[in-house]
Amino acid sequence: MEEKLRKLKDILRQMKSVVVAYSGGVDSSFLLQVAKDTLKENVLAVTAVSLTYPARELEEAKKIAKMLRVKHILIETGELENPQFASNSPERCYFCKNELFSKLKKLAKENNIEQVIDGSNADDVKDLRPGMRAAKELGIRSPLQEAKLTKKEIRTLSKKSGLVTWNKPSFACLSSRFPYGTKINKEDLARVSKAEDFLKNLGILQVRVRHYNDTVRIETLPEDMPKFFESKIRQRILREFKKLGYTYITVDLEGYRTGSMNEVLKIK
């Protein structure tokens, strides 16, 4: 693991200056910290603001960037305006990342910065990630992946370095809550965001609210499942979710797992 960290620093040193696609999550926060330690002032963190990115996450990203004393700017992305994104095919992430990375490349050029990098890690190659294809096409590099650092190793190294995100629950943009073929719109994104915020405020931190029109399938960790069956909490969840317009509220017994919407694609 320490050897991988040394390799990561060597990779960053060779880049000389970087724009970091920064979400405030475990991976991009660790990458930003190491980039700052390695390249000092030659680092620019950029966070995309859109309806697919909850306000809670944005505020955390801003706090962490300030804590790391990194120059941090926000840009707006309008992926919902792209019919190829909003139609929600299995290629959805490609169109989102293509827009984001194109804007980051332009920013890098305007600021005379050598390279745009993102926080993809070594585990990400195991799942369907069309966004990685967009990154490759546009010359975006993924130093954590190049150094072969896994999510578990990134958490361990983050904890060792005192980074507050070391145990932060995994997060993916809200568009991943919709089954392929279900059109994504701002109203339903807002419903999902409010539903997840409500559950997180109840202390259920690792959670996904998968949206199926009038039905939701809630994924959470096995140890958190009993909370859904405590009478008072159950009634509160039912009231809130029905207020949001859901008729049927279900808990997935298989629990939280990344990329569950890809299961229908039967990836081998």
N, C-alpha and C positions, 0 to 999 in steps of 0.2 A: 504494500500500500504506500509506504513512504517513497519507494522507487517510482511509483506511478505519479506521486505528487511532484517529485523532482522532474519527471518527464513533462508534466503539465507546465511547470515553470519554464522549462527550456523552450517548449513550444511557444509560449506567450512571449518570451524574450525575443525570439526570432521574428515575431510579428511587429515588434517595436511600438505600435500604437493600435488600439482597438476600440470599436463600438461594440458594446455588449447588449444583445437583445435581452432585456432584463424584466422578468415578471415578478420578482420578489419571492419566488419559490425556493425550495431546497437547493436545486442544482444551479440556477442562475445566480443566486446569492453567493454560493460558494465560489463559483467562477469569478464573480465580480470582486470578491475579497482577494482571491489569489492574484487576479489581474492588477488590482490596486497595489498589492504588496510588491509585485514584480515590476510593473511598469510605471508606478507612481502617478504622475499627473497625466500620463498619456492614455487615459481611460475615460470613455464617455458611456454612461449607462442610459439606455433609452427604453422607455416603457410605452407600449401602445395602449391607448385608451379607446375602448369601444363598448358596446352593449353586451358583448360576450365576456367581459372582464368585470367582475363584481367590484363595487366601491370599496368593500372591506379589503380586498386583495390590493387594490391600488394604494390605499392608505398605508398598508403594511410595507409595500414596496418603497414608498417615499420615506418612511421612517428608517428602514434598513439602509437605504442609500445615503441618507443623512448621517447615520451612525458610522458608516464606512468612510464618510467624507469624500464621496465620489461625486463628480459633476453628473447631475441627473436631469434629463429633460423628458417631457411627455409629448407624444405625437398622437394624432387621431387617425384611426383607420376606419374605413367604411365598407368592410367586407359584406355587410348585409345588402348593400346596394348592388352587389354583383350577383346576378341570377344563378351563376354557376356555383356560388357558395350557398346562397339561400335555399336552393333546391335540395341541398343536403344529400349528395351522392357520396359513395365511399371515398371520393377524391376531394371532399370538402376542404380538408386541411391544406391541400396543395394550393388552392386558390387564396386561402387566408395567408399562408406563409409567403406566397409569391408577392402579394401586395406589401406585407410587412417588410420583407427582406429587400424589396426594391426601394422602399422608402429609406431603409437604413443604409443601403449602399449610396444613395444620393446624399444623405447626411454625412457619411464618411468622406465622400469626395469633397463636399463643401468645407469640411473641417480639416482637410489634409490628413486624414486618418487612414492607416494602411489596410486594416482588416476589420470585417464584421464577423462577430462570433456569436454562437448561441450555446445554451446549456444542455443540449442533448447528451445523454450519458450512454455507457456501454450496454445498459439493459434495453435501451429504446429500440435497438435493432430487432428485438424479439417480437415486436408488435407491428401492426399495420401503421405506418407513419408516412403518408404521402407528403407531408411537409418537409421531410428529409430530402425528397427528390427536388423540391423547389430550392432548398438550400444548396444542393449540389449543383444545380443548373446555374445559380447565381454566384457561385464561388464563396458561399458562406461556410465558415469552418466551425467544427464542434470539438474544441480542445479536450473536453472531458472524455469524449468518445475516443479521440485519438490517443489519449493516455490510458484508455481501457479502464477508466474508473466507473465502478458500479454505484447504484443508488445507496446501497448499504455502506460502501466505503466512503462515499461523499458525506453521509450522515456522521460517520465516525470521525472523519477529519474535520468536519464542521464543529462538532462538539469539542474536539481537542483544541481548536483554535478560538473557542469562545463565541462562535457565531450562533445567534439566537434562533436561527431557522433549522438547527440540526434535527429537531424532532417535529418540525412543522408537518401537518398532514399533507399528503400529495394532493395536487390540484391540477385540473385541466380546464380549458375554457368551457363556458356554459353550453356552447353548441354541441359538445360531446354528450349532452344529456338527451338528445333527440335521436330516435331510430332513423336509420338511413331511409330517405324517401319522404320523411315528414318535413315539410317546409318550415324553415326557421324564420321567426318574425320577432320584432321587439317586444310585443305583448307577452308572448310565451317565455321569452328569455327573462323578462322581469318577474314572471310568476315563479319560475324555477329559482331565480336568485333569492327572492323573498322566502321561498320554502326552505332553501338550504340555510339561509341566515337564521331562520326561526329554529331549526334543529341545532345549529351550532350554538345558539344562545341557550339551548337546553343542556349544553355540554356534550353533544354528539358531534365531535369535531371531524372525524373521517367519514364523510357521507357523500352520497350522490343521489340526487332526486332525478330519476329517469322519467321523462315526460312522454306519455302516450295519450295525447288529447285530454280526455276526462279522467284518465287513470295515471297514477304514479307508481313506480317500482322503486322503493327506497333500498339502497345498498349501504350497509354500515359494517363495522367490524363485529365479529361474533360476540365479543365481550360487551358490546353496547346494545345488542338485540333485546335483552331483558327489559331495558328502559321503555321500549315501545309497548310493553305489556303491563306496565305499572298503571293502574287505573287512572290516576290523575293526569299523568303525562300522556297516556293514550288519548284521553278525552281532549286535552289541550291541542294535540297534534291533529286530531280529527276536525276540531272546530276551525283551526287555522287553515288547514288545507282545503276544507270545504268553502271557506270564505274566499280562498284564492281561485275557486272554480272547479276543484277536483271532486269527482263523484266517488271514485274508488281509490282507496289508499292502501297499498300493499307493501310488505317488507320481504325482500328477496332472501330466502333462507340460505342461499349460497354465500351471501355477504358481499362486502366490497371487494372488487378486483379491478385493476386497470384494464381498459379496453373491452369492457363487457359488451358494448354495442357491436364489436367486431365478431362476436361469437356466431352470429347469424351468417357470416361470410364463410365460415368453416375453413379458416386458414390452416393449412397443413405445414 
